[in-house]
Amino acid sequence: MVYKKIVLIGRSTDTFEAAVEDAIDRAEQTLENLMWVSVENQAVELDGPEREYQAEVEVAFELQEGVGE
């Protein structure tokens, strides 16, 4: 098995947890064979009408056999 990891940034005006869920939801909609997610960084953007919570997550998924051959 071979895995690939990518970094996604989820966003929410509510909480860090909601920002993580945002990134995971998007990954589940667009990627197959998801294996795990780890939260790498968290930040709050203050420039705007309300605070925006951001979570940088690393998503790992299994590559399909024979793709690109």
matplotlib code that plots the C-alpha trace (Angstrom):
import matplotlib.pyplot as plt

x = [0.0, 1.1, -0.4, -0.4, -0.7, -2.1, -2.7, -6.1, -7.2, -10.7, -12.5, -15.3, -16.6, -17.6, -14.8, -11.5, -13.4, -15.8, -12.9, -11.4, -14.8, -15.0, -11.7, -12.7, -16.1, -14.5, -11.9, -14.6, -16.5, -13.6, -11.1, -11.4, -9.7, -9.2, -7.2, -6.5, -6.3, -4.0, -4.4, -1.1, -1.8, -4.6, -5.0, -7.6, -7.9, -8.9, -9.2, -12.9, -16.3, -15.9, -13.2, -12.5, -11.0, -8.7, -7.4, -4.6, -5.0, -2.9, -5.1, -3.7, -5.4, -4.4, -3.5, -5.3, -3.3, -2.6, -3.6, -1.3, 0.3]
y = [0.0, 3.5, 6.6, 10.2, 13.2, 16.6, 19.7, 21.3, 24.4, 24.3, 27.5, 28.4, 31.5, 29.3, 27.1, 25.3, 22.1, 23.3, 24.3, 20.8, 19.3, 21.7, 20.3, 16.7, 17.1, 18.5, 15.7, 13.1, 14.7, 14.8, 12.0, 8.2, 5.8, 8.3, 6.8, 9.5, 13.2, 15.1, 18.7, 20.5, 24.2, 26.4, 30.1, 32.9, 35.5, 38.8, 40.9, 41.0, 41.6, 38.5, 36.1, 33.2, 30.0, 28.1, 24.6, 23.3, 19.5, 16.8, 14.3, 10.8, 8.5, 5.3, 5.4, 3.1, 0.3, 0.7, 4.4, 6.2, 3.0]
z = [0.0, -0.8, 0.8, -0.2, 2.1, 1.3, 3.4, 3.6, 5.5, 7.0, 8.0, 10.4, 12.2, 15.1, 16.5, 15.7, 15.8, 13.2, 11.0, 11.3, 10.4, 7.4, 6.0, 6.7, 5.1, 2.0, 1.9, 2.2, -0.7, -3.1, -2.1, -2.0, 0.4, 3.3, 6.1, 8.6, 9.4, 11.7, 12.8, 12.1, 12.9, 14.1, 13.5, 13.9, 11.2, 12.7, 9.6, 8.8, 10.4, 12.6, 13.7, 11.4, 12.9, 10.6, 11.0, 8.8, 8.5, 6.9, 5.1, 4.1, 1.6, 0.0, -3.7, -6.0, -7.6, -11.3, -11.6, -14.0, -15.3]

ax = plt.figure().add_subplot(projection="3d")
ax.plot(x, y, z, "-o")
ax.set_aspect("equal")
plt.show()
